[in-house]
Amino acid sequence: MNSIVYLVPLFGIVGLLYTAWKFNWVSRQDAGDENMQRLSGYIADGAIAFLKAEWKVLAMFAIPTAIILAWLGMDEGTIENPIHSSPIIAVAFLIGAIFSAFAGYIGMLVATKANVRTAHAARTSLAKALNVSFTGGSVMGMGVAGLAILGLGGLFIAFYNIFAQGQALTSDEMKKAIEVLAGFSLGAESIALFARVGGGIYTKAADVGADLVGKVEAGIPEDDVRNPATIADNVGDNVGDVAGMGADLFGSYVATILATMVLGQEISVTDNYGGFSPVLLPMLIAGVGLLASMVSTFFVKVKNETDSVQNALNLGNWLSIVITLVASFFLVKHILPENLNLRGFEFTSMDVFYAIVVGLIVGTLMSIITEYYTAMGKRPVQSIIEKSGTGHATNIIGGLAVGMESTVLPILVLAAGIIFSYAFAGIYGVSIAAAGMMATTAMQLAIDAFGPIADNAGGIAEMSQLPAEVRERTDNLDAVGNTTAATGKGFAIASAALTSLALFAAFVGIAGIDAIDIYKAPVLAGLFVGGMIPFIFSALCISAVGKAAMEMVNEVRRQFREIPGIMEYKAQPEYEKCVEISTKASIKQMLLPGAIALLVPVIIGFGFKGVFETTSSAEILGGLLAGVTVSGVLMGIFQSNAGGAWDNAKKSFEKGALIGGETFKKGSEPHKAAVTGDTVGDPFKDTSGPSMNILIKLMSIVSLVIAPYIAVEKSAHATEVEVPTEIVVVENLSKELSTGVKLSFAKGGIEDNLISFIENSEAEAGKDNWFNFVNLNFETGSDKLDANSTLEVSNIAEIMKAYPEVGIKVGGYTDNVGNPASNLELSGKRASSVKAKLVEMGIADSRLESEGYGEQHPVASNDEEEGRKMNRRIAVSVRKK
């Protein structure tokens, strides 16, 4: 493998250095007066307390899971059905879990510093407030991406050196290295799900409780210092929208790159990087995407109070996409060979670049469409505002309609993206399209994370009773933040759909199944069950928010009732009581939804193994994954967009909303209806909706990890392989070699002929004596040996050990149909593959040669299939006796 791979962790280190630099800059900004710092301290303390409580629970999940993975990793399978894993997968899992938790912690830490500093900066100007809040967001964005690239690249290098040093990309050793690396993604996504769900329950329980009692019942402003739930609400912005989101996109980022690597491992190419270019490419694209995002952050700025914050953010986003696109072109042309083949699908390096373009276009369109459905001033949000004029019920009806309508265009864009990326480069094209889309995750996350920081800044400004113009500036940032949060969630859902398809393809390959046949009743049943899971998952999340919100409402009412002087600013509310309610509720309620995602694939995969004679549990699990993916994508888009639209409909009343020619503001009846809609939308957009992308990817990754253990038995499964070139003689022979090994082989087979030739003192070694393998089969269009071929290669290795003076040459012939150049290349790779297998079995490389033979060496006519079968073979020539 070429040293270029060391660039990958280097990119991650550069991202983390940028993170440290910007974190230090944020820390040096003025944090305002003592009262502001005191309120900010409450928020920071609450966030840290939640994370510590959450980590304790997650540790109790992670350690037993790691032990189970280590135990499973010790199973090597059988010769016919080998399992390419290792106990080290447990280490990869724990590293992924720790990195995911740390990614969320980085974001939360900077957010709790940036919020009060943004509020103070808003005293000066909108430009300065944007600078502080966006810089805080960029710390999180670059930190998450840097950690992901460093972890993935570093572990890839480590596992290559542990398991597959000097081996080909398509070797079993590399398959083991990639399978173990999947543990890193499993750890990342597992923690991400709990962090996203737990943080979402926390933030929305506090938000709903604060809104219903504070704004609706007591008639006090949002984030008023008199509201006992306001600190918990602001803490929730950090643990849900920042820490949870950081862990979420960390897991998404890693899963997308890994999916492409898993598929790339199947591609055999001749390049300047030891054949590793299909696996290196997604990691390098992620690296240049990180650099592009870092550069683009310097262009996000406004000069005047009237400048558009949204336009400034869009400029940074577009710039990162353009830089990544240009860099990807040169990477693809420099890294990949001209022609590639995956599972019989032939494509070129430019086809791969076009697939990346498709991915970036899909991501861009998803952001534009989501912005349209959730931004203030657009038709969808305006329609909700108008329906607020006739009450709470019509507001909710309008929001639900907008959310449902908003699924149409994204799904059409997504479907077109899948079709076009597949048309260009097959399933590898779909996966690399997702990798291209996720390449600018650092910028997407920076834009997304700035929103909660601005929201917190507004809360601190309100609680500190800062001048009205300060709150106007923070509200300006916060309104844009609602839209960017929604676009970020739409972006994540789109990438999840493409990534899940790639993970699904990888699962199919490892599980040994060719297709998911929904005509089979168990598979169809799995499809329906999979379609149901996002609904029960959402129900549990929303119900958890409802239960915690009820406790919060009762607590806020109690304090208003029992603590005299709160409404007159003469007594301080017991903020810690509300923080405690949200913390306990979220920790308790996050467990069941998380367990569904982790356990259902395991239950289906192992529970139905061998139950149906004609349908494997792998097929049923495949049906389940298909149902989860389709249903989850739709639910994610619907809930995120509905919630975002409801939120901005409510915020539109802050400056005055026009309904039927009349302007309505805060405190009006339409505003109260909009608050109700926003309250309903809160768990949609911040709890269950954004969890959908983790749900579908986590279930796919769990399935990928368990795939080797539920794989279809090769003896019972007709894998598509090359047809053997000779008829196997039924009569068997046995011979004990000088090494003490006893061989059993077919009379007239390669072992019989080879031993006879070696022991015949009159037979001369040379290029004219060839012995054909009988049971040596390859996957169609590939140099990967079928598992059933191992025995014959092993016999040749034992014969060479018994006759140490013998040297052989492995020749790969070709049928010379189709593309002669690619046929010749494949014949050489197949010969090299057999040679590599013999080396792996202990035969010195110096005793072996290999070569592919083109049209000058056919032994039969290529006009008929039988002749092509004769030519499509591997043979051995004794070159030295």
N, C-alpha and C positions, 0 to 999 in steps of 0.2 A: 504494500500500500504506500502511496506517495506521501511525502511529508506535508503536502498541502492540507492534510486533515488537521494539522496542528493550528491552522488558521481559525478553525471553528471555536475552540475554547478561548483563543486569543480575542476573537470578536466579543465573546462574553465578558472577558476581563476589561476590555475597553468600555463596554456598556456599564459595568459596575464602577469603573473609575469616574465616568460621567455622572453616575448616580451619586457617588460620594461628593463630587464637586458641587453639584446643584443642591444636594441636601445641606451642605455646609453654607451655601449662599442663602437658602431659605432660613436657616437657623440664625443667621446674622441680621435678619430684618427686624425692624422695630415691632415688638409684640404689644404695644399700646399701654394703657394705664393699668394700675393694679387691679381694678375691678375686672377688666377684660381678661387679664392673665389668670385671675382667680376662677372665672367661669370656664376659661379654656382648660384650666387644670382639672376641674370637675370632669370635663369631657374626656380628657386624656386618661385620667385615673379609671373612669368607667370602662373605657375601651380596653385598657390593659387588663383590668379585672376579668372582663368577658373572655379575652383571648386565653388567659391563664386557665380559667375554668374549662374552656373548650378544649384546650390542648391536653388537659388531664384526661378527659373523656376519650379523645382521639388516640391518646397513647394506649389506653386500654383496648382499643380496636386494632391499632397498628401492630402491636407486638404479637398478639396471637395470630394475626393474619400472616405476618412475616414467618412465624414458626410453621404454619401450614404450608406456605409456599416453599420453604426450605425442605420440608418433608416430601412434598410433591416433586421437587427438583431432584431428589435422589433416585427417582424412578427412571431408568434408562429405556424401558420398553423392551421390545424383542427385536430380533434381526429383521423380521418382516415389517414390524411397526415400531421403529425407533422413536424415542422421545428426546428431542433436542432441547434439554433444559439443564439446570444445575441448581444446587442449593444457594448459589450466589445470587439467584433472583431475589431472595429475601433481602439481601443487602441493597440491591437496586431499588426495591420497593420502599425500604426505609429512607433511603436518600431522597427518592422522589417525594415522599411524604414530608420530610423535613424541609426540603427546598420549597415545596408548595406552601407550607405554613409560614416559612420565612418570607416568601414573596408577599403574602398578605400582611405580615408584620411590618415590612419595609413601607408599604403603602399607608398603613394605619399610622405609623410613627410620623411620617412626614406630613400626613394630612392633619394630625392634631397639632402640629407646629404651624402649618401654613394657614389654617383657618383663622386664627386670631390675627396673624400678620396680614392676611388679606383684608380683614375688617379694618385694621388700622390703615392699610394702604388706601382703602376706599375713601378715607377722609381726605386724601390728597387728590386722586384722580381715578377715572376708570382705567386708564392705561396702566397705572401702577398696580391696581388691584388685579387686573388680568395677568400682569407679569408675575406676581407672587403666586396666584392660584394656579396658573398654568405651569409654572416652574415646579410647584409641588406635585402636580399631576405627572409631569415629565420624569420626576424622580422615580415615581412608581412605575411608569411605562418602561423606562430604560432599565430599571432594576429588575423587573419581572422578566423582560426579554433577555437581559444579560445572564441572570441566573439560569434560565431555561437552556440557553445556548451553551453556557459553561458546563452545566450538568450533563446535558445530552452528549456534547462533543467529548468531554472528558471521560465519561463512562464508556462511550463507543471505543475510544482509543484503548482504555484499560481492558475492556472485554475482548477486543481484538487480540491484544497481546497475551491475555490469559488463555483464550480458547482457540484462536485461529491464526496465530502468527505464521506468516508464510503461505497460508492457504488461499485458494481462490475464493472469490466473492460467493460463488454458487455452491461452495462446499458445505458439507454437513456441519463443520466446525463454525463456519460463519452463520449458519442457520441457528446454531446454539447461541452464539454471541448476540444475535438480534433478538432471539426469544428472551434471553436474560435481560436485555435492555428494555424489553416491554414491561418488566417489573417497575422500572423507573416511572413510566407513564401511568401504570396502574396506581402506584403510590400517590402521584401528583393528582390524578383525577379523583381518587377516593377522598383525599383531604379536601379537594376543591368542592366536592358535592356537599360534604358536611359543613364546610365554611360558608358556602353560598346559602344553603338552606338555613343553617343556624343563624347566620348574620341577617338573612332576610326576615326570619321570624322575629328576631330582636328588634330590628329597625321599624318594622311595620306595626308590631304590637304597640311600641311607644308612639309612633306617628298617629295611628288610628286613635289611641286613647287620648293623646294630646289634642287632636283635632275635634273629636266629638264633644269632649267636655269643655275644652278651652274656647275654641272658636264658635261652636254651635250653641252650647248651653250657656257658657259664661260671657260670650261675646267679646272676649279679649283677643288681641292680635296673635298671629302665629309666632311662636318662639318668645312669647311674653315671659319675663322673668318670674311672674306670679304663678305660672302654670307648673305644677310639680313634675309633670312628665316631659318638660322641655329639654332638660339635660339628657334624659334617657333617649329622647328623639334625636338629639344631636350626636350622642354616642352611637346610636344605631346607624346614622349616616356613615360613620367610620367603619364599624365592624361589618356592616352589610354591603354598602355600596363601594367601600374601599378595600378592606381586608378580604371580604368574600369575593369581590370582583377580581382582586389581584390573584388569589389562589385559583379562581375560575379560569382566567385567561392564561395563567401559567400552565395549567393542565391542558387547555385547548391547544396552546402553542406546541407543547411537547407531543401531544397525541397526533397532531397533523403532520409534524416532521417524521415521527416514528412510522406512521402509516405508509408514507412514501418510501421510507427506508426498507420496510418489510417487503414491499413489492419490488423495489429496486434490487434487492438481494437475489431475486429470481432471474435477473437479466444478465446474460453472459455476453461480455463485450471485450474487444481488444482496444485498449486506450493507453494513454501515457501515465495512468494512475493505477496500474496493476489490475485493471478491470473493475475498479471500485467507483467509477464516476457516477453510476445511477444512484448509489447510496450517499455519496458525498454531496451531490447537487442540492438536495433540499436543505441540508445543514448550511451550505455556503450561501444559498439564497436567503435563509433566515439571517445570516450574519450581515450580508450587505443591506438587507432591509432594516436591521438595527442601526447601521451606520447612516443610512438615508434618513431614518427617523430622527436621529441625533442632530443631523445637519438642519433638518426642516424645523426643529423647535425654535431656531433663532429667527424665523420669519413670522412667528405668531405674535403679533403686536398690533395695538391701535394707537393713534395719536390724539384724537379728539373725543370728546364725550359723546358725539353723535355717530362715531364710526361703528360699524357692525362687528360685534364680537364673533358672530357666526361666520362672517366672511374671513376674519383673521384665522379662525380655526380651520376653515375649509382650505385656505391657502396652504397651511402647513400640511394638511392631509394630502392634498393633491400633489404637492411637491415631493413628499415622501414616496407616493405611488409612482410618479414619473421617474425619479432617480432609481427606484428599485427596478422598474421595467427596463430602463437602459442598461443597468448593471447586469440584469438577468440575461439579456441578449448576449453580452460578451462572455458571461459565465458559461452559458449553454454551448456557445460555439467553441469555447476554449476547452471545456471539460469533457463533453460528450463526444463519442465517435459519430460518424455520419449516419450509420444505420444501427437500429436496435430492434429487439424482438422480445416480447413478453407474452407467454402462453399462446404463441402462434400469431400474435398481432404484430406486424412489422410497421415501424415508424422511424422517422428521421429526427435528428437533433433539432431541426427547425420546427418540426411538429411539436416537440416538447416546449419550445419557446412560445408557440402559438397557444398551447394549453395554459401556460402561465399567464399570457395576455387575457385569455378567457377568464381565469380566476380573478385577476385584478379588475376586469370589467364587471364581473358578477358582484364582487365586493363593493365596488363604487356604486353600482345601480341599487344594490340593497340599501346602502346608506342614503342615497338620494330619495328612494321610495319611502323609507322609514321617516326621514326628515319631513317629507310632504305630509304624512299621516299624523305626525305628532307635533309639528311646529305651530307656534302661534301665528295667526293671520292666514293660515291655509284653510281650504274648504272643510276638511274633516273636523278640525278643532272648532271652527266657527259653527258647524252644524250642531255640535254638542252644546255650545254656548246658547244657541237659539232655543234648543230643546230645554235648557235650564229655565227658560222663561215660563214654562208651564208646569214646573215642579220637579221634585226629586225623581219620580219614576221615569218621566220622559228623558231626563238627563241620563239615567242608567241605560235605558233602551238605546239612546243615541250612541253612547260609548261602546256598548256591546256590538252595535251594527258597524261602527267604524273599525273595531278590532277584527271582526269577521271579514269585512271587505278588504282590510289591509293584507290579508293572506294571498289574495289573487295574484297581484303583480309579482311579489317576491317568489312565489312558487313557480310562476311561468319563467321568470328569470333564472331561477335555480335549475329548472328542468332543461332549459336551453343551454345553460352552462354545462350540465352533465353530458348532454348529447354532443355538444361541440368539442368539449375537452376529450371525450371518449373517441370521437371521430378522428381527432388529431393523433392521439397517442395511446389509445386503449385505456385500460384501467389505470395505468401509470399516469396517463394524462389527466384523469379525474383527480388523482391524488396530488400531482404536482400543481394542478390548478388551485387546490385548497392550500398548498404550501405557499404558492404565490400570493394568494389572498391574505394569508396570515403573516406574510413577511413584514408587513408594516404594523404588526400588532403593537409595537412599542409606541408608535404615534397614536394609534387608535385608543390605546389604554391611557395615554397622557391626556388626550382630549376627553375621554370618559371620566377619568379620575378628577379632573379639574371641577366637574359639576358638584360632587359632594363637598369639596373644599369651599366652593362658593356658597353652597347652601348653609354650611356651618358658619361661614363668615357672616351671612345674613342673620342667622340665629344669634350670634354673639353681639352683632350690632343692635339687634332688637332688645336683647336682654340688658345690654349696657346702656340703652336709651341714647344711642348716638344720634347725631343730626339726621333729618329725613333724607338729605341727599346721599348719605352713606348707604342707607338701606336701599335707595333707588339704584345705586350702582351695583350693590350685591344682588339685588333682585334681577337686574339686567343679566348679570353673569349666571345666576341660578336658572333663569328661564331658558337660556341657551343650553345650560347644563342638562336640563330635562330632555331636550331634543338630542344632544350628543349622547346621553345615556341610552336613549331609545335606539339611536342609530348603531351604537356599539353593540347592543344586544341583538339587533337584526344582523349585524355583521357576524357576530359569534354564532348565531343560529345557522346562517348560510354556510360558514366554514364547517360547522358540526355535521351538516348534511353531507357535504363532499367528503369530509374525513371519515365519516361512518361508512360511506360506500367503499372507500379504500380499505378500511379495517375489515369490512364485511368480505371483500375480495380476498384479503389476506387470511381471514378465518376459513373461508371455503377451501383455499389451497392447503392449509395446514390440517384441516379436518378431513381432507381426502374426499370431498364431495364435489360433484360436477355442477349441480344445479339445485335450486330449491323448487320442488314440484308441488305447487299448491293444490294439484288434483288429488294428492294424498291427504286423506282426512286428518291425520295427526299434524301435518305441516300447516294445513288451513286453520286448524284449531290453535296452533302456535301463533299464527298470524293475527288472529282475533285477540288472543290474550295479550300479545305485544301491543296491539292498538289500544287496549284498555289501560295499560300500565301508566302512561302519562296522565290519564284522567284520575286514577286513584292517587297517584303521586301528587298531583296538583291539589286534589281534595284534602289530603293530609296536611299539605303546607298551608293552604288557605284556612283550614279548620284550626290549625295550630295558632295562626295569627289571630283568628277570632277568639279563641279561648284566652290567649294572653292579653288581648285587647280588652276583654271583659274584666279581667283582673285589674288592668291598668285604669279603666274607666272608674271602677269602684274605688280604687285607691285615691285617684284624683278627686273624686266627689267627697270621699272621707276627709281629705285634707282641707278642701274648701269649707267643709261643714264643721270640722273640729278644731282647726287652727285659726283663731281669730286674728285679723289684721293682715291676712295674705293679700286681699284685694286692695288694701290701702297702702301696700308696700311697707307695712310695719312689722311683718313677720316673714321669715324665710321658709319656703316650703321644704319638706323633707325629700329632697331630690333622690337621695340614696335608696329610698324605699321603692321608687319606680324603677331605678336602675336594677335593683335586685330582682324585681318581678320579671323584667325582660330577660335578664341573664338566666334565671332558673328555667323559665318557660322555653327559651330557645334551645338550651342545652338538652332538656328533656324531650322536646318535640322533634328535634332534628334526627333522632336515631331511627325511627321507623321508616321514613322516606329513604334514608340512606341505605338501610338494610334491604329494601326492595331492589334497589339498583344493583347491589352487590350479590345478593343471594339468589334472585330469580334465575339468572343464567346458570348458576351452579346447580340449582335444583332441577332445572329442565335438562341440562347436559348430562348429569350423572344419574338423576332419578329415572329418566326414560331410556337409559342405555340398555339395549337388548330387549326392550319391552315389545316392540313391534318388529315382526320378522322382515318386512320389506321396507321399513322406514327407520333410519338411524336417528339417535337423539341429536346428532349434529345437524341433520336436516330440520328437525323440529325447532331447534335453537335458532337456526337460520331464519325460519319463518317468524319466530318471535322477534328477532332483531329487525327484520323488515317492517313489521308492524310498529315497533317502538319508534323507529326512525321516521316513518311517514307521519304518524300521529304526533310524535314529539315536536317535529319541526313546525307543524301547523299550530299546535297548542302554544309553542314558544312565541311565534310571530303574533298570533292573536292576542295573547295576554300582555306581552310587552308593549305592543302598539296601543292597545285599548287603555292600559294604565298610563302610558305617556300622554296620550291625547286627553284623558280625563284631567291629569295634573295640569297641563298647560291651559285647558279650558278654565280651570279654577284660577290660575294665575292671571288670566286675561282680565279678571275683574279688579285686579289690583290697580290698574290704570284706568279702568272703565271699559265695560263691554257693551257693544251696541246690539240691542235686541228690538226689532220692530221699530227702529227709528228713535228709541229711547236708550239713554246711557245708564247702566247699572254698575254700582261699585261695591266695595266691601260692605258686608252687613245687610245687603239687600236680600230679598227672598231668592232671586235667581242665583246669587252668590252662595247662599246656604245650600241650594240644590247642587251646585257645582262642588261644594265641599263634600257632600255626601258621595257624589260620583268619584271624586278623587280618593275618598276613603275606601270605596269598593275597589278602585283600581290599584291601590297601594300594594296589596299582596300579589296582584296580577303582575305588576311590572318589576317588583323588587324581591319577590320570594319565589313563587312557582314558575313564572315566565322565564327568567334568566337561568333557572336550574335545568330547563329542558335540554339545553345543549350539552350540559355535563352528563345528564341522565343517559342520553342516547350514546354518547361516546364511552362513558364508563361501562355500560353494559356490553358494548362491542369489545372493549379492551379485556374485560373479564372473560368474555367468550374466547378471545384470541389466546389468552393465557392458558385456559383449560382445554383448548382445541386439541393439543397432542394427546390428551388423556381420554378423549371421547372420539378420536379419529376413527373413521371407517376402516375395518380390518382390510388390509390389502388383498388378502386371499378371497375376501367376499365382495370385493369392489373392483369393477373392471376399469382400471385406470387407462387412459388413452396413451398407449405406448407404441413404439415402432414394432412392426411385426418381426418375429425372429426369422433369420434368413435361412435356417436349415431345420430339417425335421429331427426332433429329438428321438433318439433310439430308446426304447422302453427298457431294454436290458441294462442292469446296473452292474458295475464292477467296483471292487474295493482294493485298496493297496496301502500297505503300511510303509511310510517313507523312512529314510535313514534318521530323520529327526524324531521318530517315534509317533508322528502324527499319522492317523489312519484316515485316508480319503475315500469317499464314496462318490462315484461319478458315472455318467452314462457311457456305455460302450460306443466307441466311435466319436465321442465328444472331444472337446478341445483338450481336456486333461489326459485322456487316453492317448491321443495322437502326440501330444507334446512329450509325455513321458517316454513313449516308444521312440520318438525321434532322438531324444537326449541320450537314451541308453543304447541306441544303435551306433556302434563305434564307426561304422562305415558312412553314416549320414553326415554330410558336410553342412556346416552352418553357413548362412548367406541370405541374400535378399530374395531368393526365389522360393524359399519354403515358407508357407503361410498356414496358420491354423485358425480356423474361424470360431469365434465365440458362438455358442448355441443359444444360451439363455441370458444374453446380455441385452437389456432393453433400456431405452431412454424415453423420457417424456417428449411428446411431439414438439419438434422445433427447438429442442433444448439439449444441453449437454449434461443434464441432471440424470443420473442413473436411477432407474426404478428400484425400489427397495428389494424386490425379488431377485435382483441381479447380484447382490452382494456375495452370495455363496460361491458363484463361479469365479469371481475375481479373487476371493479368499483362497480358493483352491490353487489358482495360479501362483499366488504369493507363497503358499506352503511348498509348492514344487520348487520354486526358486530358492527357498531357504534350504531345501534338501539337496539342491545342486548349486552350490555357491559360485561355481565357475561360469554359470550360464548367464548370458546377457541377451535381452530381447528388445525388439522394436514393436511398438503398438501402432498399427495403421488404421486410420479411419477413412473408409471409402465414402463415396457420394453417388446418389442416383442421377445427378446432373440434370435435374429438371427444375424449372423455375429460374431463379437467379443463380447462375453458376458461381459467382464470387461468394455469395452468402452460403451456398451449399458447401463449397470448398472450405470456407471458414468454419462452418459447423462441424465438418468431418474432422478437422484438426483439433477443435475444442473437445470433441468427444474422445478422440485418442488421448489428448492431454488429461482429460478427466479420469480415464482409466489408469493412466500412468500415476496421477496424483493419488488415486486410491491405493495403488500398490505401494507407493512411498509411505502412505499413512499406515499401511500394514507391516511396515518394517523392512521394505526392500530399498537398498541404497539407490539413490538417484543416478549414480554413475553406471549402474547396470541396466538402465532403462533409456529408451528413446521413444519419441512419438512423432507422428506426422500425419497430415491429412492428404488424401490423394484426390485429384480432380479427374477431369474427363480423359486424361491419358491412361487411367488405370481401371476402367470398368471391366468387369469380367463377364457381363451379360448385356443383352440389348436393353436399352432404356425405353423401348417402344411399348412394352407391356409391363403391367404391374409386377408380375412375377420376376421379371428381369431387374426391375428397380429394387425389389426386395433383396435380391442377391447382391446388388451393389451397395445397398444401404446397410453396411455392417462394420464391425470392428474385428480385426484379426491380429494375430501375433506371429512375428517372424523371429526365429532363433538366429542371432547375429554372432554369438560366441558360445563355444562349448567348453 
